[in-house]
Amino acid sequence: FDMNVGDDPERFTLRLSNLISESSNVVNSDVNIYKTSENTIIEFGDDDVNYEISIYNSIGQRIIENISSGNESSIVISNDRLPHGINIITVTSSQNVIVKKINY
């Protein structure tokens, strides 16, 4: 990041919150991701689709990689396996990619 004389000092905005954030290239997703006090649950609406799940910490290190859903309708991950802070859950299928940010 470089700043020169004359640059607009308000050109960047940094926003911090505890909200859960989600993005997907599909408006209606068959995947639901949420956490409880003990577990993170990933539910799949279509048992015929194979999903791959990866979880990254806030600095991009892969914490859990390539969990395959097989024919399961959901996957439960113990929150003890995930570091405190922001984790990014990526669910990939042949049809779309869903990314959700969860604060632990």
LINKABEL-V461478 format. One record per residue. N is the residue number from 0. RES is the residue in one small letter. PSI is psi as a letter, one per 30 degrees, with the letter a starting at -180 (999 if undefined). Layout:
# LINKABEL-V461478
n=N res=RES psi=PSI
n=N res=RES psi=PSI
This chain:
# LINKABEL-V461478
n=0 res=f psi=k
n=1 res=d psi=k
n=2 res=m psi=k
n=3 res=n psi=l
n=4 res=v psi=k
n=5 res=g psi=f
n=6 res=d psi=k
n=7 res=d psi=j
n=8 res=p psi=f
n=9 res=e psi=g
n=10 res=r psi=f
n=11 res=f psi=k
n=12 res=t psi=k
n=13 res=l psi=k
n=14 res=r psi=k
n=15 res=l psi=k
n=16 res=s psi=l
n=17 res=n psi=g
n=18 res=l psi=l
n=19 res=i psi=k
n=20 res=s psi=k
n=21 res=e psi=k
n=22 res=s psi=l
n=23 res=s psi=l
n=24 res=n psi=g
n=25 res=v psi=k
n=26 res=v psi=e
n=27 res=n psi=j
n=28 res=s psi=k
n=29 res=d psi=g
n=30 res=v psi=k
n=31 res=n psi=k
n=32 res=i psi=k
n=33 res=y psi=l
n=34 res=k psi=l
n=35 res=t psi=a
n=36 res=s psi=f
n=37 res=e psi=f
n=38 res=n psi=l
n=39 res=t psi=k
n=40 res=i psi=k
n=41 res=i psi=j
n=42 res=e psi=k
n=43 res=f psi=k
n=44 res=g psi=f
n=45 res=d psi=j
n=46 res=d psi=f
n=47 res=d psi=f
n=48 res=v psi=k
n=49 res=n psi=k
n=50 res=y psi=k
n=51 res=e psi=k
n=52 res=i psi=k
n=53 res=s psi=k
n=54 res=i psi=k
n=55 res=y psi=k
n=56 res=n psi=a
n=57 res=s psi=f
n=58 res=i psi=g
n=59 res=g psi=g
n=60 res=q psi=k
n=61 res=r psi=j
n=62 res=i psi=e
n=63 res=i psi=k
n=64 res=e psi=k
n=65 res=n psi=h
n=66 res=i psi=k
n=67 res=s psi=k
n=68 res=s psi=f
n=69 res=g psi=b
n=70 res=n psi=g
n=71 res=e psi=k
n=72 res=s psi=f
n=73 res=s psi=l
n=74 res=i psi=k
n=75 res=v psi=k
n=76 res=i psi=k
n=77 res=s psi=k
n=78 res=n psi=f
n=79 res=d psi=f
n=80 res=r psi=f
n=81 res=l psi=k
n=82 res=p psi=l
n=83 res=h psi=k
n=84 res=g psi=a
n=85 res=i psi=k
n=86 res=n psi=k
n=87 res=i psi=k
n=88 res=i psi=k
n=89 res=t psi=k
n=90 res=v psi=j
n=91 res=t psi=k
n=92 res=s psi=a
n=93 res=s psi=f
n=94 res=q psi=e
n=95 res=n psi=l
n=96 res=v psi=k
n=97 res=i psi=k
n=98 res=v psi=k
n=99 res=k psi=k
n=100 res=k psi=k
n=101 res=i psi=k
n=102 res=n psi=k
n=103 res=y psi=999
